[in-house]
Amino acid sequence: MIVTDDQVAALRAQLAGDVDEHRRLLSQLDPKAANVGYVALITAAFLEAVRRRFVKDGKPADDDEIIEFVASVRERGEDLPRAIDPTVAETLIKIALEKLPPDGRDDISGEVSNGHKIVLLAGLTADARLTPAELDAFLARAREYVEEMLS
């Protein structure tokens, strides 16, 4: 099993807005395992959330909608304008939508990419206003996707 229950619980806590519980659970994760499973879970959840938000009738949203979303996320916290580079954020979303090829992120480090994905994912799930049951189902689907892709 690539993604552990503890990794799912940590991500769930963050996406549910329980910062203290997220930090507590994250600190308990095995760093080596989290570098694979947790990062893969974040990526899978990010891809799923982007597609849910920005694909309508099989077509990706136009760039203006992506730009507006990124701007709205950057406005949600005091530190977010400095933490989120709009070009990086828009690039990651466009890659997820296949509007850009995967090599479009070649100039973006893994650390920067992962940091942006988690913040954007939090924004996407907050905007979706998922119920606890919907959040559980969303994370279960992301976990299944990781297991399918990396098995």
Biotite code that builds the C-alpha atoms (Angstrom):
import biotite.structure as struc

atoms = struc.array([
    struc.Atom([0.000, 0.000, 0.000], chain_id="A", res_id=1, res_name="MET", atom_name="CA", element="C"),
    struc.Atom([1.566, 3.234, -1.164], chain_id="A", res_id=2, res_name="ILE", atom_name="CA", element="C"),
    struc.Atom([-0.765, 5.649, 0.624], chain_id="A", res_id=3, res_name="VAL", atom_name="CA", element="C"),
    struc.Atom([-1.377, 4.976, 4.305], chain_id="A", res_id=4, res_name="THR", atom_name="CA", element="C"),
    struc.Atom([-4.467, 5.701, 6.385], chain_id="A", res_id=5, res_name="ASP", atom_name="CA", element="C"),
    struc.Atom([-2.372, 8.165, 8.393], chain_id="A", res_id=6, res_name="ASP", atom_name="CA", element="C"),
    struc.Atom([-1.430, 10.080, 5.251], chain_id="A", res_id=7, res_name="GLN", atom_name="CA", element="C"),
    struc.Atom([-5.075, 10.292, 4.196], chain_id="A", res_id=8, res_name="VAL", atom_name="CA", element="C"),
    struc.Atom([-6.034, 11.464, 7.689], chain_id="A", res_id=9, res_name="ALA", atom_name="CA", element="C"),
    struc.Atom([-3.380, 14.188, 7.619], chain_id="A", res_id=10, res_name="ALA", atom_name="CA", element="C"),
    struc.Atom([-4.547, 15.512, 4.266], chain_id="A", res_id=11, res_name="LEU", atom_name="CA", element="C"),
    struc.Atom([-8.184, 15.245, 5.328], chain_id="A", res_id=12, res_name="ARG", atom_name="CA", element="C"),
    struc.Atom([-7.486, 17.340, 8.431], chain_id="A", res_id=13, res_name="ALA", atom_name="CA", element="C"),
    struc.Atom([-5.865, 20.040, 6.331], chain_id="A", res_id=14, res_name="GLN", atom_name="CA", element="C"),
    struc.Atom([-8.628, 20.117, 3.745], chain_id="A", res_id=15, res_name="LEU", atom_name="CA", element="C"),
    struc.Atom([-11.241, 20.200, 6.512], chain_id="A", res_id=16, res_name="ALA", atom_name="CA", element="C"),
    struc.Atom([-9.501, 23.269, 7.935], chain_id="A", res_id=17, res_name="GLY", atom_name="CA", element="C"),
    struc.Atom([-8.273, 21.610, 11.132], chain_id="A", res_id=18, res_name="ASP", atom_name="CA", element="C"),
    struc.Atom([-4.786, 23.112, 11.149], chain_id="A", res_id=19, res_name="VAL", atom_name="CA", element="C"),
    struc.Atom([-3.733, 21.811, 14.575], chain_id="A", res_id=20, res_name="ASP", atom_name="CA", element="C"),
    struc.Atom([-4.825, 18.256, 13.795], chain_id="A", res_id=21, res_name="GLU", atom_name="CA", element="C"),
    struc.Atom([-3.142, 18.452, 10.390], chain_id="A", res_id=22, res_name="HIS", atom_name="CA", element="C"),
    struc.Atom([0.148, 19.512, 11.962], chain_id="A", res_id=23, res_name="ARG", atom_name="CA", element="C"),
    struc.Atom([-0.107, 16.820, 14.629], chain_id="A", res_id=24, res_name="ARG", atom_name="CA", element="C"),
    struc.Atom([-0.822, 14.070, 12.105], chain_id="A", res_id=25, res_name="LEU", atom_name="CA", element="C"),
    struc.Atom([1.777, 15.338, 9.650], chain_id="A", res_id=26, res_name="LEU", atom_name="CA", element="C"),
    struc.Atom([4.467, 15.316, 12.342], chain_id="A", res_id=27, res_name="SER", atom_name="CA", element="C"),
    struc.Atom([3.716, 11.640, 12.993], chain_id="A", res_id=28, res_name="GLN", atom_name="CA", element="C"),
    struc.Atom([4.164, 10.521, 9.392], chain_id="A", res_id=29, res_name="LEU", atom_name="CA", element="C"),
    struc.Atom([7.228, 8.535, 8.426], chain_id="A", res_id=30, res_name="ASP", atom_name="CA", element="C"),
    struc.Atom([9.156, 11.104, 6.350], chain_id="A", res_id=31, res_name="PRO", atom_name="CA", element="C"),
    struc.Atom([10.466, 8.549, 3.871], chain_id="A", res_id=32, res_name="LYS", atom_name="CA", element="C"),
    struc.Atom([7.052, 6.989, 3.234], chain_id="A", res_id=33, res_name="ALA", atom_name="CA", element="C"),
    struc.Atom([5.373, 10.406, 3.161], chain_id="A", res_id=34, res_name="ALA", atom_name="CA", element="C"),
    struc.Atom([7.800, 11.549, 0.494], chain_id="A", res_id=35, res_name="ASN", atom_name="CA", element="C"),
    struc.Atom([6.192, 8.966, -1.776], chain_id="A", res_id=36, res_name="VAL", atom_name="CA", element="C"),
    struc.Atom([2.668, 8.247, -0.571], chain_id="A", res_id=37, res_name="GLY", atom_name="CA", element="C"),
    struc.Atom([1.631, 11.611, 0.844], chain_id="A", res_id=38, res_name="TYR", atom_name="CA", element="C"),
    struc.Atom([3.072, 13.573, -2.060], chain_id="A", res_id=39, res_name="VAL", atom_name="CA", element="C"),
    struc.Atom([1.380, 11.221, -4.522], chain_id="A", res_id=40, res_name="ALA", atom_name="CA", element="C"),
    struc.Atom([-1.914, 11.595, -2.652], chain_id="A", res_id=41, res_name="LEU", atom_name="CA", element="C"),
    struc.Atom([-1.675, 15.385, -2.817], chain_id="A", res_id=42, res_name="ILE", atom_name="CA", element="C"),
    struc.Atom([-0.952, 15.226, -6.545], chain_id="A", res_id=43, res_name="THR", atom_name="CA", element="C"),
    struc.Atom([-3.830, 12.846, -7.247], chain_id="A", res_id=44, res_name="ALA", atom_name="CA", element="C"),
    struc.Atom([-6.244, 14.932, -5.171], chain_id="A", res_id=45, res_name="ALA", atom_name="CA", element="C"),
    struc.Atom([-5.013, 18.098, -6.900], chain_id="A", res_id=46, res_name="PHE", atom_name="CA", element="C"),
    struc.Atom([-5.593, 16.592, -10.350], chain_id="A", res_id=47, res_name="LEU", atom_name="CA", element="C"),
    struc.Atom([-9.072, 15.411, -9.379], chain_id="A", res_id=48, res_name="GLU", atom_name="CA", element="C"),
    struc.Atom([-10.020, 18.753, -7.816], chain_id="A", res_id=49, res_name="ALA", atom_name="CA", element="C"),
    struc.Atom([-8.723, 20.716, -10.815], chain_id="A", res_id=50, res_name="VAL", atom_name="CA", element="C"),
    struc.Atom([-10.709, 18.577, -13.224], chain_id="A", res_id=51, res_name="ARG", atom_name="CA", element="C"),
    struc.Atom([-13.857, 18.870, -11.134], chain_id="A", res_id=52, res_name="ARG", atom_name="CA", element="C"),
    struc.Atom([-13.536, 22.649, -10.996], chain_id="A", res_id=53, res_name="ARG", atom_name="CA", element="C"),
    struc.Atom([-12.237, 23.492, -14.439], chain_id="A", res_id=54, res_name="PHE", atom_name="CA", element="C"),
    struc.Atom([-13.615, 20.874, -16.841], chain_id="A", res_id=55, res_name="VAL", atom_name="CA", element="C"),
    struc.Atom([-17.161, 21.372, -18.007], chain_id="A", res_id=56, res_name="LYS", atom_name="CA", element="C"),
    struc.Atom([-18.773, 19.240, -20.687], chain_id="A", res_id=57, res_name="ASP", atom_name="CA", element="C"),
    struc.Atom([-15.382, 17.702, -21.408], chain_id="A", res_id=58, res_name="GLY", atom_name="CA", element="C"),
    struc.Atom([-13.726, 21.055, -22.123], chain_id="A", res_id=59, res_name="LYS", atom_name="CA", element="C"),
    struc.Atom([-11.177, 22.844, -19.939], chain_id="A", res_id=60, res_name="PRO", atom_name="CA", element="C"),
    struc.Atom([-11.970, 26.313, -18.649], chain_id="A", res_id=61, res_name="ALA", atom_name="CA", element="C"),
    struc.Atom([-10.443, 29.296, -20.349], chain_id="A", res_id=62, res_name="ASP", atom_name="CA", element="C"),
    struc.Atom([-7.324, 30.923, -18.944], chain_id="A", res_id=63, res_name="ASP", atom_name="CA", element="C"),
    struc.Atom([-9.259, 33.834, -17.424], chain_id="A", res_id=64, res_name="ASP", atom_name="CA", element="C"),
    struc.Atom([-11.123, 31.484, -15.083], chain_id="A", res_id=65, res_name="GLU", atom_name="CA", element="C"),
    struc.Atom([-7.835, 29.931, -13.978], chain_id="A", res_id=66, res_name="ILE", atom_name="CA", element="C"),
    struc.Atom([-6.282, 33.355, -13.410], chain_id="A", res_id=67, res_name="ILE", atom_name="CA", element="C"),
    struc.Atom([-9.295, 34.476, -11.359], chain_id="A", res_id=68, res_name="GLU", atom_name="CA", element="C"),
    struc.Atom([-9.153, 31.357, -9.201], chain_id="A", res_id=69, res_name="PHE", atom_name="CA", element="C"),
    struc.Atom([-5.423, 31.750, -8.505], chain_id="A", res_id=70, res_name="VAL", atom_name="CA", element="C"),
    struc.Atom([-5.935, 35.422, -7.639], chain_id="A", res_id=71, res_name="ALA", atom_name="CA", element="C"),
    struc.Atom([-8.752, 34.496, -5.251], chain_id="A", res_id=72, res_name="SER", atom_name="CA", element="C"),
    struc.Atom([-6.579, 31.908, -3.480], chain_id="A", res_id=73, res_name="VAL", atom_name="CA", element="C"),
    struc.Atom([-3.754, 34.416, -3.110], chain_id="A", res_id=74, res_name="ARG", atom_name="CA", element="C"),
    struc.Atom([-6.195, 36.837, -1.438], chain_id="A", res_id=75, res_name="GLU", atom_name="CA", element="C"),
    struc.Atom([-7.316, 34.316, 1.202], chain_id="A", res_id=76, res_name="ARG", atom_name="CA", element="C"),
    struc.Atom([-4.424, 34.714, 3.595], chain_id="A", res_id=77, res_name="GLY", atom_name="CA", element="C"),
    struc.Atom([-1.899, 37.290, 4.671], chain_id="A", res_id=78, res_name="GLU", atom_name="CA", element="C"),
    struc.Atom([1.095, 35.186, 3.581], chain_id="A", res_id=79, res_name="ASP", atom_name="CA", element="C"),
    struc.Atom([-0.432, 33.716, 0.435], chain_id="A", res_id=80, res_name="LEU", atom_name="CA", element="C"),
    struc.Atom([0.492, 36.523, -1.977], chain_id="A", res_id=81, res_name="PRO", atom_name="CA", element="C"),
    struc.Atom([4.157, 35.847, -1.175], chain_id="A", res_id=82, res_name="ARG", atom_name="CA", element="C"),
    struc.Atom([3.784, 32.070, -0.953], chain_id="A", res_id=83, res_name="ALA", atom_name="CA", element="C"),
    struc.Atom([1.914, 31.532, -4.215], chain_id="A", res_id=84, res_name="ILE", atom_name="CA", element="C"),
    struc.Atom([3.561, 32.530, -7.459], chain_id="A", res_id=85, res_name="ASP", atom_name="CA", element="C"),
    struc.Atom([0.686, 33.097, -9.893], chain_id="A", res_id=86, res_name="PRO", atom_name="CA", element="C"),
    struc.Atom([2.701, 31.862, -12.868], chain_id="A", res_id=87, res_name="THR", atom_name="CA", element="C"),
    struc.Atom([3.590, 28.612, -11.094], chain_id="A", res_id=88, res_name="VAL", atom_name="CA", element="C"),
    struc.Atom([0.016, 28.110, -9.879], chain_id="A", res_id=89, res_name="ALA", atom_name="CA", element="C"),
    struc.Atom([-1.504, 28.749, -13.302], chain_id="A", res_id=90, res_name="GLU", atom_name="CA", element="C"),
    struc.Atom([1.070, 26.477, -14.951], chain_id="A", res_id=91, res_name="THR", atom_name="CA", element="C"),
    struc.Atom([0.290, 23.585, -12.587], chain_id="A", res_id=92, res_name="LEU", atom_name="CA", element="C"),
    struc.Atom([-3.443, 23.946, -13.214], chain_id="A", res_id=93, res_name="ILE", atom_name="CA", element="C"),
    struc.Atom([-2.955, 24.128, -16.984], chain_id="A", res_id=94, res_name="LYS", atom_name="CA", element="C"),
    struc.Atom([-0.786, 20.984, -16.903], chain_id="A", res_id=95, res_name="ILE", atom_name="CA", element="C"),
    struc.Atom([-3.485, 19.187, -14.894], chain_id="A", res_id=96, res_name="ALA", atom_name="CA", element="C"),
    struc.Atom([-5.986, 20.245, -17.568], chain_id="A", res_id=97, res_name="LEU", atom_name="CA", element="C"),
    struc.Atom([-3.598, 19.150, -20.324], chain_id="A", res_id=98, res_name="GLU", atom_name="CA", element="C"),
    struc.Atom([-3.549, 22.703, -21.672], chain_id="A", res_id=99, res_name="LYS", atom_name="CA", element="C"),
    struc.Atom([0.240, 22.564, -21.273], chain_id="A", res_id=100, res_name="LEU", atom_name="CA", element="C"),
    struc.Atom([2.561, 19.562, -21.625], chain_id="A", res_id=101, res_name="PRO", atom_name="CA", element="C"),
    struc.Atom([4.052, 18.030, -18.454], chain_id="A", res_id=102, res_name="PRO", atom_name="CA", element="C"),
    struc.Atom([7.459, 19.462, -19.333], chain_id="A", res_id=103, res_name="ASP", atom_name="CA", element="C"),
    struc.Atom([5.924, 22.894, -18.748], chain_id="A", res_id=104, res_name="GLY", atom_name="CA", element="C"),
    struc.Atom([6.906, 22.427, -15.110], chain_id="A", res_id=105, res_name="ARG", atom_name="CA", element="C"),
    struc.Atom([10.561, 21.677, -15.811], chain_id="A", res_id=106, res_name="ASP", atom_name="CA", element="C"),
    struc.Atom([11.600, 24.997, -14.263], chain_id="A", res_id=107, res_name="ASP", atom_name="CA", element="C"),
    struc.Atom([9.500, 24.366, -11.132], chain_id="A", res_id=108, res_name="ILE", atom_name="CA", element="C"),
    struc.Atom([11.197, 22.404, -8.352], chain_id="A", res_id=109, res_name="SER", atom_name="CA", element="C"),
    struc.Atom([9.398, 19.510, -6.719], chain_id="A", res_id=110, res_name="GLY", atom_name="CA", element="C"),
    struc.Atom([9.238, 21.387, -3.428], chain_id="A", res_id=111, res_name="GLU", atom_name="CA", element="C"),
    struc.Atom([7.712, 24.481, -5.034], chain_id="A", res_id=112, res_name="VAL", atom_name="CA", element="C"),
    struc.Atom([5.291, 22.376, -7.062], chain_id="A", res_id=113, res_name="SER", atom_name="CA", element="C"),
    struc.Atom([4.140, 20.400, -4.014], chain_id="A", res_id=114, res_name="ASN", atom_name="CA", element="C"),
    struc.Atom([3.747, 23.536, -1.904], chain_id="A", res_id=115, res_name="GLY", atom_name="CA", element="C"),
    struc.Atom([1.628, 25.191, -4.560], chain_id="A", res_id=116, res_name="HIS", atom_name="CA", element="C"),
    struc.Atom([-0.485, 22.082, -5.127], chain_id="A", res_id=117, res_name="LYS", atom_name="CA", element="C"),
    struc.Atom([-1.409, 21.755, -1.466], chain_id="A", res_id=118, res_name="ILE", atom_name="CA", element="C"),
    struc.Atom([-2.476, 25.394, -1.168], chain_id="A", res_id=119, res_name="VAL", atom_name="CA", element="C"),
    struc.Atom([-4.389, 25.285, -4.450], chain_id="A", res_id=120, res_name="LEU", atom_name="CA", element="C"),
    struc.Atom([-5.985, 21.989, -3.414], chain_id="A", res_id=121, res_name="LEU", atom_name="CA", element="C"),
    struc.Atom([-7.147, 23.567, -0.166], chain_id="A", res_id=122, res_name="ALA", atom_name="CA", element="C"),
    struc.Atom([-8.677, 26.418, -2.163], chain_id="A", res_id=123, res_name="GLY", atom_name="CA", element="C"),
    struc.Atom([-10.362, 24.070, -4.608], chain_id="A", res_id=124, res_name="LEU", atom_name="CA", element="C"),
    struc.Atom([-11.888, 21.907, -1.891], chain_id="A", res_id=125, res_name="THR", atom_name="CA", element="C"),
    struc.Atom([-12.958, 24.937, 0.152], chain_id="A", res_id=126, res_name="ALA", atom_name="CA", element="C"),
    struc.Atom([-14.726, 26.364, -2.896], chain_id="A", res_id=127, res_name="ASP", atom_name="CA", element="C"),
    struc.Atom([-16.395, 22.997, -3.558], chain_id="A", res_id=128, res_name="ALA", atom_name="CA", element="C"),
    struc.Atom([-17.854, 23.067, -0.026], chain_id="A", res_id=129, res_name="ARG", atom_name="CA", element="C"),
    struc.Atom([-17.635, 19.329, 0.346], chain_id="A", res_id=130, res_name="LEU", atom_name="CA", element="C"),
    struc.Atom([-19.563, 17.695, 3.151], chain_id="A", res_id=131, res_name="THR", atom_name="CA", element="C"),
    struc.Atom([-17.533, 15.412, 5.420], chain_id="A", res_id=132, res_name="PRO", atom_name="CA", element="C"),
    struc.Atom([-18.856, 12.397, 3.508], chain_id="A", res_id=133, res_name="ALA", atom_name="CA", element="C"),
    struc.Atom([-18.018, 14.015, 0.158], chain_id="A", res_id=134, res_name="GLU", atom_name="CA", element="C"),
    struc.Atom([-14.508, 14.863, 1.385], chain_id="A", res_id=135, res_name="LEU", atom_name="CA", element="C"),
    struc.Atom([-14.018, 11.242, 2.472], chain_id="A", res_id=136, res_name="ASP", atom_name="CA", element="C"),
    struc.Atom([-15.205, 9.994, -0.932], chain_id="A", res_id=137, res_name="ALA", atom_name="CA", element="C"),
    struc.Atom([-12.982, 12.525, -2.712], chain_id="A", res_id=138, res_name="PHE", atom_name="CA", element="C"),
    struc.Atom([-9.906, 11.392, -0.763], chain_id="A", res_id=139, res_name="LEU", atom_name="CA", element="C"),
    struc.Atom([-10.790, 7.729, -1.255], chain_id="A", res_id=140, res_name="ALA", atom_name="CA", element="C"),
    struc.Atom([-10.907, 8.310, -5.019], chain_id="A", res_id=141, res_name="ARG", atom_name="CA", element="C"),
    struc.Atom([-7.543, 10.125, -4.940], chain_id="A", res_id=142, res_name="ALA", atom_name="CA", element="C"),
    struc.Atom([-6.058, 7.252, -2.937], chain_id="A", res_id=143, res_name="ARG", atom_name="CA", element="C"),
    struc.Atom([-7.428, 4.679, -5.399], chain_id="A", res_id=144, res_name="GLU", atom_name="CA", element="C"),
    struc.Atom([-5.922, 6.661, -8.261], chain_id="A", res_id=145, res_name="TYR", atom_name="CA", element="C"),
    struc.Atom([-2.487, 6.633, -6.616], chain_id="A", res_id=146, res_name="VAL", atom_name="CA", element="C"),
    struc.Atom([-2.691, 2.916, -5.929], chain_id="A", res_id=147, res_name="GLU", atom_name="CA", element="C"),
    struc.Atom([-3.735, 2.229, -9.542], chain_id="A", res_id=148, res_name="GLU", atom_name="CA", element="C"),
    struc.Atom([-0.971, 4.391, -11.006], chain_id="A", res_id=149, res_name="MET", atom_name="CA", element="C"),
    struc.Atom([1.882, 3.279, -8.762], chain_id="A", res_id=150, res_name="LEU", atom_name="CA", element="C"),
    struc.Atom([1.072, -0.402, -8.266], chain_id="A", res_id=151, res_name="SER", atom_name="CA", element="C"),
])
